[in-house]
Amino acid sequence: MVFQDPEGFLAEVETIARLGGEKLMAYWRSLDPSEVTEKARNDLVSAADFASEEAILSAIRERFPGHTVLSEEAGWSNADGSGPTWIVDPLDGTTNFVHGIPQFAVSIGVAVEGRVAFGVILDPCKGDIFTAARGRGARWNGSQCRVSDRPGLAGALLATGFPFRAHGLLDVYLAIFRDVFLRCKAIRRPGAAALDLAYTACGLFDGFFEFKLSAWDVAAGALLVEEAGGTATDMDGGDGYLDSGDVVCGPSGVHRELLEAVTRHRDQWQKTTP
């Protein structure tokens, strides 16, 4: 079980993530327009999302029938509050996937006693797998990985994402973006938060910030960053990012300066938040 064999359990999570990835690749660049719909304005869902999710949830039900699951499309299941909780994004980066852009992932975090303890992010297109178990470090394709040694924003390559579900926050977000942009080397917006977090854990990005995400976007990736020696917090500097969807992360110096930039605009953000 989880506590007796954490590495064995992490391997099970990886196996289940790969089942979802196989379903995604069966649809890759072959989706019919009729297989894509909008959950909300500019928020897409596709047959690939549902196929990946069903493969993942079926495997969890079969192997761990007593576990709770929170999944992006299916919502909560077996939610009695006891036992581990799987936090599943069967396809992070749906818009990229639909448009044939190879930047998307399966993301699975597993919380034990209210804290994410295991995380797996799979990029089935590039063949990358990122894994972490709390207290045991983070790995990229089986090798230990670390956040970058960047001491601050100067010279940093960052990643971000726009608050597309909360257009009312755009002006405040752009003020934060401008503040950070003028202090770092460059900012990228690849379009899959789980991979942005994984890349930060591996030192490809020096930091990442995004707001109004969902728990399934953040759960596995934030653990990866922490286990790779970085810091991941909400915009108040606390650990409430799963609830708020606001995440700021990177090596300690980058995180500190990112958080300072966010803090300068936080009061206006809170006034604007619906």
N, C-alpha and C positions, 0 to 999 in steps of 0.2 A: 504494500500500500504506500501512500504518499510519504509518510514519515519514515517508514522502514527502508525504502529504496528510492530516494529522490531522483537519482539518475535514471533508474528504470522507468519511473513515472514520466519524467521529461521525455524519454524516448517514445513512450506511448503518445504523448501530446504531439510530438513531431510526426509520428506515423499517421495520426488522425489529420493533422494539417496537410500532409501530402495527399490524402484521399480527396480533400477539397481542391487542392491544386490540380490533380488529375482531371477533375470535372471542369475546371476553368479552362485548361488547355484544350479540351475537346470542343470548346466554343470559340477559342481564340481566333480572331479575325474571320469568323464565319457566322456571326450573329445576324439573323434576319431583323430588319427594322421592327417587325411585329413582335419580336422577343424583348423589346426595350420599352419601358414605360417610365413615367415620372411619378414618384411618390409625392413630391412637392415641386415647386418651380425650380428647375435646374438640378434637382436631386433625383438621379436616375437609379433604376433597378432593372436587372435583366434576368433572362433565363439562366445565365451563368451563375449569378448570385444565388438563386434558389437551388440550383443543382449542387453547387459547392456546399451550401448550408445543409441540405438534406443529407449529403454524404457524411458530413462532420457530425451532425446531430444523431444520425443513426448509429454511428460508431460509438459515440459517447453513451447513448442509451444501452447499447449492447455490452460495452465493456465496464461502464461505471453507472449502473442504473439508479443508484441512490444520489447521484450528484445533481446539483442545481445548474441550470444553464441560462445565460442571458446572451441572446444572439440578435444581430441587427435586424433581420427580417422577421424572425419567429417570435422575438420577445423573450419573456420568461417562461421557463418550464421547470417543474419539480421544485418550485421556489418556496420551500418550507423553512429556509434559513439555516439549515443544518448541513454539515458536510461541505466539501469544496464547491466553489462556484466557477464554472467555465464562462469566460467572457469572449465571445466569438464574433469576429468580422470575417465572413466567408469570402468577401471580395472588397478589399480596401483599394480605392482608385477606380471605381466603376466607370466614371467618365473617361478616364484614360483607356480602360479596357474597351469600351464601346467604340471609341475612335481609333482603336488599333495602336495605341501608344504603349510601348512595353514597360510600363511603370505601374505595377499593381501587386497586391500581395494577399495572402491569407494570414490573418493575425489571430492568435489564441493566447489569452492569459488565463491562468487558473489561480483564484484567490482561496487562501486557506485561513480560516478564522478572521475574515475581513481584510486580509492583506494579500496582494498579488505575490505569489510565491514561485510561479513558473510562467515562462513566456516563450512562445515560438512565433517567428515571423518567417513565412516562406514566400520567396519570389520564384514562382514556377517557370516564369519566362526565361530568367537568367540562370536559374538553377542555384540560387543562393538560399541558405537556411541560416537563420539567426536564432540562437537558443540561450536561455538563462534560467537558472534556479537560484533563489535567494540564498546568499551566503556562499555560492559556489562559482561565481563569476559568469561572464558572458562569452559566447563562442560564435564565430562566423565560419561556417563550413567546417566545424569541428575544431578550429584553432582558437585559442583565447584571443579576445580582442579588448582594446582599451580606447577610451576617448582620447582625443588629441591632447597635446601638451601646450596648446595655445593659452597664453596667460590672460588674454583679454580680447576685446573686440577689434583692436588694431590688427589688421591683416587677416581677420577671420573670414572664412567662407561659411555662411549661414543658410539655413533653409527655413521656409515659412509656408503658410497657407492662408488664403483670404477667407474671411467670415461670410461665406456665400449664403449661409442660412440666416444671417442676421445683418441685412443690408443697412439697418439703422445704426450699426456700429462702425460702418466703413470709414467715416471721417476720423474717428478716434484711432482706429487701426492704422490708417495712413499716416497719422501724426507719429505713432509709435514706429512705423516702418521708416519714415523719414529720419527720425532721431537715430535709429540703429544703422540705417544705410549710410549715413554720413560718417559713421565711426568705423565701419568694417570694410573688408575688401570687396565683398559681393554677397548678394542674396539670391538664392534659387527658390523656385516654386514648382517642384516636380509633380505634385498632385496626389500623393499617397502618404498620409501622415505616418503610417506604421513604418514605411521604408525610410522616411526622413529621420525618425527616431532610431531605427536600426543603423542607419549610416552615421548618425551622431555617435552612437555607441562604438562604432568601429573607427571613428576618427576621420571618416571621409568628409563629413561636415563638422565644423567646429562648434555648432550650436543650432538650436531649433526653437522656434516659438510659434504658437498658433492658439487661437481662442475659439470657444464654442464647438469643440469637438464632442464626440460621444465616448463613453467608457470603452467601447470595443476598439476605437481608434488608438487609444492611449495605453491600455492595460499592459500588453506585452512589451511595447517599445519603451515605456518609462522604466520598467524593470531592467531591460537590457542596458539602458543608459546608467542606471544606478550600479548595476553589477559590473559595468565596465569602468567604474571609477568616477563617473560623473554625478551631477546633481540634477534632479527633476523636481520641480515644484509647480504650484499654481501661481497666479499673479500676486498673491499675498505672501509668497515665500513658504507656504505650507504644503501639506501633502494631500490637499483636496482636489487634485486634478481630475480624478475619476468622476467626481460629482459635478464640478464646474465645467469641465472640458477645456479649461485654460491651462496650457503647459508651457513652461520655460525651462530649457535644459541645456546642458553642456558641461565641459570641465569647469571647475569651481570659479576660476577667474572670468570666463566667458559668461557663465550663468549669473554671477554677481552683477556684471555690467549690463547684461540684458535686463535683469530684474530692475536695476536702477532706472533704465530707460522706460520700462513699462510703468514703474511706480510714478514717474513724472506725469503720466497721463491717466492713472488709475481712477482718480476721483471723477474725471469726466466720463470715463468708461462706465463706472458704476451708475452715474446719473442717467446715462443713455441706455443701459441694459434694460430690455423689456421686463 
